[in-house]
Amino acid sequence: MHRRDFLKAAGALGGAFLPLSRVLAAASDAAPAGTGQGSAFDYAWLKGLARHLADQPPQAGETTLPPELQGLTWDQYQAIRFRKDHALWADDAQARYRAELFHLGLYFKKPVKMHEVVDGRAHEIAYDPAMFDYGDSGIDGEALPSDLGFAGFRLLHDDDWQRDRVAFLGASYFRAVSRTLQYGMSARGLAVDTGLPRPEEFPDFTRFWLERPAAGSNELTVYALLESPSITGAYRFVIRIVEDVTMDVDAALYPRQPIERLGIAPLTSMYLVGENDRQADWDWRPEIHDSDGLAMHTGAGEWLWRPLVNPPHLRFNAYSDQNPRGFGLLQRDRDFDHYQDDGVYYDRRPSVWVEPRGDWGKGSVQLVEIPTLDETFDNIVAFWNPDAPVQPGQELLYAYRLYWCNTLPSQPELARCVATRTGLGGVIGQKREYFSRRFVIDFRGGPFPFDADQDVNVVPVIEHSAGRVEITSARPLHAIDGYRAMFDLVPPETTDPINLRVYLKAGDQPLTETWLYQWTPPPVDERALHNPGHLS
């Protein structure tokens, strides 16, 4: 999916929206926010709506933009601005949040319905061209249909009324910032059949309800209806902004049909090039990515770190677990010098951590890595996939907290992997008789550095699914107050992916989190190209 233009638009990816569903006798009347009687609303009602829709056939067909909005250029769409004096709650001096709405157009072609909830009653927010400044877009707002609708919304906080902190825009995508106020990767309401050999299904948030925040409250509650051909869902987001953003998410899901691969709490990111993967080495910037690794805190208490790659072919990994304590896509590397990007600031991108609430049972954290040639594509997806089959007629309940942060809310008492590098194996200055791959892993924090009077023998524990490991070492790295593990892997004469697992220990005591990796050896007839002038 194209994503850089969406990042510029609002910080949330775009995608196709399903037509608004036919329902309900209780649907609220269109009226300006806060006016009229409205309709009774709460989360139980929304779950009932989602369950009802799951029993109905999904609507087919496409929604067509009015002619005036078709074919807009990027600059024309950017020229359409929401008027800040029309923001929800702008007239409330005690409100700590304001909501601004996105106009339809460009990539955002299918409308969502917006509502405000006041004192337990929902009022639909009617489209009004007076909400927007059309600038140099060439659009006459008065000529647009009165029931046009909106594309999504963004939230601003009272610490800065000029910069948004959260945005919901496109399919079920949404984004938030950390204290660096920089958008990066996205979350989604749900993923369906991601990474399978057929088109992925993208569920949509088709209606939103924004609850008027209590005076002075730092909590804002957003409700959303999710729809797709395979499933419907009711979502509740309780959003808090201090320095970073947290969201308590409750999801009630109602399958319409069996689903082979259901993705709970999906995270979507981009990885083009990094210190461990230089295949896309044509850009002048040394690293280009929203996140550099998948972190997992298993139900058994183990901390795992899987560096991301831009693979030559689609790559799928599943990490089995039961009642996971957390997982997320993290941007650990926050050194500007490693990116040299003074335009979109990859060093400031937020990490996103998923903290499950309640019993999630057996399943797996799944990682999909897709080849990409440039940074305009999201090519990384991570989510929880339950083991239990997904069948129509079920109610699936999931609760979790999302942290949009620079550092995790809880850190292990172990050293963390802070860098992974790979290159040609062997001994410098000596003739190489065969091909091997060098892996270099740096760990920092936890028990490192040791006191000068401590006599500690640190050794690497290396597991590998194929090939032969040689030239192993673990030694202090004073430049980072940590340790460096190093080894060479001699692959067999196949190109099957090889799984690696490494941690450092002293005696029987682990000192570091566990580093996971998957490496695909080059074909045998190409290995000399990776080792020029040194193979006999």
N, C-alpha and C positions, 0 to 999 in steps of 0.2 A: 504494500500500500504506500502511495506517496505520502510523505509526512512532513517535509521541511516547510512547505507552504502553509500547512495547517498549523505548524508551530508558530509561524509568524502571525497567523490570523488571531490565535487566541490561546495557544498553548494546549490545544486538544485536537487529536486526530479527527479527520472527517471520515465518513463512510456512508453507505446507502441507508436511507431510512425507509422502513416499511410504511405503507399508508396507515393513517389512523384507523383504529378498529371501530367497528360498530358496537356500541353498548349504550348505554345502560339507561334505564329510566332515570337513574339518579344523577346523570351527568349534569355538571353545573352550567348555569346560563352564562353566556359571554357578557362580560361587563367590565368596566374599569376596576382595577384592584381595589378591594375594600368597600365597594358599593354594592347595594342590593342585599338580598337575604342570603344568597349563596346556597350551598348544599352541605349537609353534614359530612364531615371527613375525619377519618383517623386511619391508622395503619391497618387495623382489622378490616375496614371497608376496602382498602386498597388490595389486601390479600384476597378478599372475596372477589373483587373485580378480576384480578389475575387468574384466579381459579376458574371463574366463569368463562373467560376468554379462551382458556386452554381447551374447553369443551366445544368451542366454535371453530369452524374452518378458518384458517388465516386468510385475510384479504389478499387478492392478487392484483397485479397491475402496477403501473408506474405513476408517480406524481410528476406533473410537468410544471416547471416554473412559468410564471407569466412571461410573455415575450419580452417585456422590458428588462427582465432579470437574466435572460438567456445570453450566453456569450460574453459575460462581463470579463474584462481583463483583471489581473491581480490588482493593478493600481486603482481601477474603478471600484472594485469591491472594498479595498482598503479605505477609499474615500468616504464610505458610508459609516458614520459614527453615531453611536447612541448618545443622546443628550443627557448629560450628567444630572440636570435638574429634574429629569423624568425617572431617575433610578428609584427602584423600590426602597422605601424607608428613608429617602433623602430628606423628607420633611420632618423626620423624628430626630431631634437633637440628641436623644439618649440611645439611639440605635448604633450598635458597634459594627453593623454590616450594612452594605448596600448591594443590590443586584442590578446588573445591566444586561440587556438582552441583545442577542446577535441577530442580525438581519439574514434573511435567506439570500442565496446567490452564490456564484462561483461553484465550489465543490459541495455546498450545502443546499441541496435542492428539495428536500422533503421536510415538511413542517413538523414541529413538535408543538403541543399545546402547553401553555404556561398558566399556572394558577398561584394565587396567594391564599394562604390559610390564616384566618384570623378568628380566634376564639372558637376553634373547632369547626369552622365553616369555610368551604372553599369557594373562591371567586375566580372565574376564568379571566385572564388578562387579555383583552382584545387588542389586536394589532391596531396601531394608530401611527400614521406617517409623521405626526408631530413628535414622536419619540426619537426620531432620527434626523441627523444633519446629513444630507445627501452630497454635500460638497461638490467636487468635480466629477462625480460618478456619472453624470448625465441622466440620472434617474429622477423622474417626477413622482415623488411618493404619493401624491394625491391621485395619480392615475392607477395605482396598484389596487388589487381587490381588498375590500375591507376585512375579509376573513383570511388574509394572507398567512398569518401565523409567524412563528419565529424559528430560528435555527438552534438556539440553545441560550446559555446565559453564563455570566461570570460574576464572581463575588469579590467585593472590595471590603477592606477592614479599616477601622478608624485610625490605625497607625499610618495609613497612607491612602487617601481617597483617589489618588491618581493611578495607582498600579494594582491590577487585580492579583489575587492570591490563589483563586480556584476557578476553573473553567470546565463546563460540560458542553461539548460540541462534537457532533458527529457520531452516529451509531450509538454504542454505549460507552464511548471513550470519555475520560475526564482526566484532568491534570491539576496539580497544585505545585506550589513552590516551597522551598525551605527558607531559612533566614537569609539566604543569599539573593532571594527574589528573582531567581532564574528558573524558567520552565525547562523541562527536559523530557524524561520518559513519561509514558501514560499508563493509567490503569484502565480496566474495562469492567463493565458489569458482569460479563460472562463471555466465555469462549466456547465455541461448538465446532468440533472436528478439526481442530488446528493441527497441521502437520500430517494430515492423512493424504493419500493419493487421489484426492478429489477436492473441488472447491470448498473452502472454509465458509461456514455460515456466520454472519455477523449480526447478532441480535441488536435491536435498537431500543433506546429509551424514547418512547413516543409521547409521554406526558410527564410533566414535572409539577410538583406542588411545593412551594417555598413557604415555610411557616414563619410568620412575622416574629422576629426575636423579641424576647422580653426586654424591657428597658434595662440597659447596662449589661445584659448578658453577653458572655463571650461564646455562647453556643448558638449555632444555627442548624435547624433541621430541614433537610431536603428529602422529599419522597419522589420516587420515579416508578413508572410502569415500563416493564421490559417486554418486548414482543419480537417473535421471530417465527418462521414456519415450524420449528421443532419444539418451542418452549415459550412460556410466558413467565413473568416474575414480578414481584413487588419488592421494592428496595426502600430502605430508610438510611439516610446518611446523617449522623450527628457530627457536625464540623466544628472544630475548635482551632483557633489561631492564637498562639502565644508568640514564640519566635518562629517555630516550625508549624506545620499543619498536621493535625491528626483527624481521622475520620473513623467513627464507629459505624460499621456497616452491618445491617441486617438484611438478609435476602431470603425470600420465600419463593421457591421455584416450582413450576407446574409443567412437566413435560407433556407435549402433545403426541409425541411418538418416541420410540427408542432412540437413544443417542449413544453413539459408539464412544466418543471421547468428550466428556463434559469438563470444561475448565473453570474451576472456582477461583475467584480472586486473581484473575489474569493480569499480568504486567507485561507491557510492550515497550521495547527499547531498540536502540540502534548501536551496532558495533561494526565499524568499518576496518579500523587498523589500530593496533596497540603494540606494546613492547614485546608481547609473546606471539604476535601474528602480523607479519609484514608483507603478506601476499599482495595487498592493495597498497603498493609503495610508491604510487605515482604522485601523491599529493605532497606539497611542501611541509605540511604540518606533521609532526612525528606521531601524534595519536589523535584519533577521531572516534569518540564513542560517548553515548549517554551514560553507560554503566560498563564496568569492566569485569563483573563477576556475579555469580549466583551464590548467595549465602544461605545456609540451612541450619536450623537448630532442631535436631530430631527429637521425637518423642522420648527416646532413650537418653537424651541429654548431650549427644555428640554435636560438635560444631564442624560444619563442612564448608569448604570454599571451592567453587568451580570457576576458574577463569573462563571468560567468554572468548569465542573465536569467530572469525568470518570464514566459514568452511567452504571447501570447493564444491560440495554437494549438500543438500539438505541433511541436517543431522538432528536426530531425536534421541534424548536420554530420559529415562524415568528412574527416580530415586525412591524406592519403596520406603514407607514409613507408616506409623500408626500414631494418631493424635499428635501431629507435628506441633512444636512450640513456636515455630516461626520460619519464614523464608522471605527472600527478597532479592531484587536486582539492585546492586550497590555500585556507586561511583566512589571507590576508595581512593583513587589517585586524585588528589586535589592540588597538585603542583602546576601552576600556570606554565612553567617552563617545559613541561612534558607535552603540552598541547599547542602553545603559541597561537591560540585563537582569540583575538581581541574583538570578534564580532558576535559570536554566539556563546562564548565562554563555557567550554566543556568542563573546565575545572570547577565551575559553580553549580553543576547540575545536581539536583537532589537525588538521593537514594530513596527507595521505597521499600518498606518492610511490612510484611503481613504477619499479624499476630492473631492466630485463631482463638476464638472464644467458644468454649463448650467442647463437646466430643465430636471430632471429625472422623473417627474410626480409621479403618485401613484404606490406604491409597498410595499415591506417589506424587512427589513434586516432579513435574515434567518440564523439560527444557527443549525448545525448538530453536535451532539456529539455521538461518537461511542465507545462502550466498547473496552478496550484494556488491555492486560496483561503485556505489557512491552513497553519501550520507543522507540522501533524500528518501530512503526506504527504511522503515522499521523492519528489522530482520531477526529480532530476538523476542521470544515469547516464553514466559514462565507462568505456571499455574498449578493448582492442586487438582488431581483427578481421583475421584473416589473409586474404590474397587467394586463397590456394589453396582449392578446393572441399573441403568436409568431407563425407566419404563413409564408409559403414559398412565395417568391416574395417581401418581405419587405426589406428595408434598415434600420437598427437600428444603430443609432449613439450615442456613449457614450464618454464622456471626463471626466477625473479625474486626480488628482495628488496623487501619493503615497509618503508617508514619511516613510523612514526607520530610526527610531529615538529611543532615550532613553526617551525623554519627548515630549509631543504633541506640535505641532506648536502654538496652542492657548489653553489656560487653562480657565475653567470657574471660575467665582468669587464665587465659592461654594466649600465647603469641599469635598474632594474625598474619596471614600472608599479605604482603604489601607489594610484591612484584613477582612476575613470572616471565622468564626469558628463555628463548630456545635458539639453537644454532647448530652448527656443525660439531660433531663429536670428535674424539681422538685427542692426541697429545700434540701440541704445537711444536713444530720442528721435526717431528717424526713422520715417516711415510705411513699413510693410512692404507691398510690392506683391505678394509671393508668399510661400508657405510655405517654410520651411527649418528644418533641425534643427541645433542646436549640439552639438558634441562637444568635451569638455575632458578631456585625458589628462595625468596627472602622473607624472613619472619621477624616481626617486631612486636614489642609489648609483652604483656604477661610477665613471666619470670626474668626476662632479659632486660638489662644486662645483669650478669651475676656479680655478687660481691667479689672483690679481689681475693679474699681468703677462702672462697668456696672452691672445692675440688670437685668439679662436675664433668662427667664424661657424657657428652651429647652425641647421640648417634641417630642417623636417619633410618626410618622404617619405610621400606619401599616395596610396594606390591605392584605387579604388572600382569596383565592378562595374556601376554605373548612376548616373544623375543627374549633377549638376555640383557641384564643390567650390569654395568661395569663402571669403574672409575668413580666410586661413590665417596662423598665427603660431607661433613657438617662442621663448619668453623665459624668463629665469631666474626661479625661484620660491624666493626666499631662505627662506621659512618652512619649507621642507622640504629645503633645500640641494639642490635639483634643478631641473628644467625642466618647463614646462607647454607642451604642444602644444594648439592650438585651431583649429577650422575649422567651417564651416557646410556642410551637404549639402542641396542642392536636389533633391528626388526627381523622377523623371518621373511622369506621370499613371497610374501603376500602383501596385499594392500588393504587388508581388513583393519578396521579401527582397533587401536590398542588402548585399553583403559589403564590408567595409572592412579596410584593412591600413595600419598607420602605424608608422614608427620615426623617430628623430632621427639625423642624421649631421652630421659636420664634414668637409668635403671628401669623400673617398671612404670615410671611416671611420665605420661604425655606432657610435653611442654608447649605444644602448638595445636591449633586446629588442624583438621585433616584436609589436605590439598587433593583435589580430584582433577583429572584431566583426561581428555580423549584425543589421541593423535593418530592421524592417518598417514602411514608411510607412503612415499612416492613409489611408482612402479619400478621394478628392478632395473629395467633398461634406461630409466631416467636418473638413477641414483648417482651416476658419475657426474651428471650435470650439477648436482648439489655438492659435489666434492671435486671441483676441477683441478686437474694436474696432480692429484694425490692418490688416485686408485691405480693399482698395478694391472 
